[in-house]
Amino acid sequence: MEITRRNAIGVLASAIPAARTASAQTPSGLAIQKGPFEGTRESLKAYRVPDWFRDAKFGIWAHWGPQSAPEQGDWYARNMYIEGNSQYKWHQQNFGHQSKAGFKDVIPTFKGEKFDPEHLMDLYKKAGAKYFVSMGVHHDNFDLWNSKHTRWNSVNMGPKKDIVGLFRQAALKRGLKFGVSEHLWISYKWFGTSHDSDKAGEFAGVPYDGNDPKNVDLYHDLPKDYPAKFSWDAEGVPDSWKHHWFDRIKDLVDNYHPDLLYTDGALPFEEYGLNLVAHLYNENAKRHGGKVEAVYNSKRKEDCVEGTCVLDFERGLADAIQPNPWQTDTCVGNWHYKRDVKYKSPKTVIDLLVDIVSRNGNLLLNFPLPGSGEPDAQEFAILSEITAWMAVNSEGIYGTRPWKIFGEGPATGQKGTGRFNENGRKDLSDRDVRYAVKGKTLYAFLMGWPGKEAVVSGLGSGGTVDAGQIRNVELLGHDGKLKWTHEESGLKVEMPEAKPSNYAVALKISLS
């Protein structure tokens, strides 16, 4: 994924009729699990987001695969074939010219020699993640599971490990929900650069290795007019690839039973995608007594307007409280691991989490793993800071719902489309407040340390938002009692000398 590319694109879970166990043939000849849903938009409108997702608020993602081995950032397998690109140049310096050594030659260097999913999951759970998402397959057409539809998979090549299976086992053992991401659908077009050639220099006109028929199952069997101009849509994609995509992702669903399936983009290929989502939900319902506990993520708003799925905003967030749960997916650095990249600060991560939760969303945060499979020192440090903050403040995160307003302060007016808007955001300050509620308990997060006195003007008795009568005020992480007054100008709280945590602090307010 990249910030500069592409047109990115429920409520309470409810019991539904028990799923039947046999499979059904759709009009397209696609075999899906029988159950409450058919592969149509009308049928999928009945879907409702399960409670576990609404309550979880925070998940961690490992964006990891053979493109991680060079440690040169995201979209390596495509960009290494774009003449003049920095990844193109790095590849020639380290592997040779793309007509001789291509991405197929990168895959054996993906070793994962320090990959320890048990240890990673201990860290992620301690940091407060309630769900974990493994990369399933990226645009590079390489499956990270024991795939029966392609030889290009992590059990057969590279680390020779069932990465999805090992991650799943570690996550479920620790009580985390398990998800997988699929980026496969666009691979047919995305990998078109591998069929190109240099325009100048010693190798001008010499085809890159993607043209070698021996590896057509990695680089795709493209028509001669490829590589066409890349676009983030299904134009020019043949039905044969759509069916193959369906079979590959259905294999992933059937064998690893994800609680969450994330598609990088819109719900793909209409009838194929709709049937895949129906299969996911029906297969899940079969294992949960007829109740769908699975989540599907799409980045196209129109897919998730009514039921169907959870809308995902890549590297951005909604402007206001949304009626249905939604998700931000973002990264502490580059999507695939990049050496010397500038990471988000722990404060930026915490600001995002609290701001997203206040608007009825979840944060899915990627910690990109190096080729070895072990996070670097900076990533460990960020995880440690999140862990310390969650240990004090998670009560105001998990299981909460949005309040009457999401917040107040100078940053409430930050606008964006909902996707790719995080770069324009400023860190929140002590003048910014974000709210979440659980029953009759209101959590007011002060997004910076206010000093001796905190004034929450939005809770003033004469304000536009009626908070009702306030019975008590506490500070999460502080054992002593607080002195406070509820006045027309706001809730005024005398703060202790020592702040209980770095970054945002949470007032726990008991309402009548």
Secondary structure, DSSP 8 states (H G I E B T S, - for coil): --TT-S-----S--B-----SSEEE-TTS-EEE-SS--SSHHHHTT----HHHHHH-EEEEE--SGGGTT-B-TTHHHHTTSTT-HHHHHHHHHT--TTTS-GGGTGGG---TT--HHHHHHHHHHTT-SEEEEEEE-TT--BSS--SS-S-BTTTSTT-S-HHHHHHHHHHHTT-EEEEEE-GGGHHHHGGGGG-BBSSSTTBT-B-GGG-GGGHHHH----TT-S----SS-TT--HHHHHHHHHHHHHHHHHH--SEEEESSSSTTTHHHHHHHHHHHHHHHHHTTTB---EEEES-GGGGSSSS-EEEEET---SS--SS-EEEEEESS-SS-BTT-----HHHHHHHHHHHHHTTEEEEEE----TTS---HHHHHHHHHHHHHHHHHGGGTTT-B--SSSEESGGGG----SSS-GGG-----TT-EEEEEETTEEEEEESS--TTEEEEGGG-TTSSS----EEEEEETT--S--EEEEETTEEEEE--SS-SSSS-EEEEEEE-
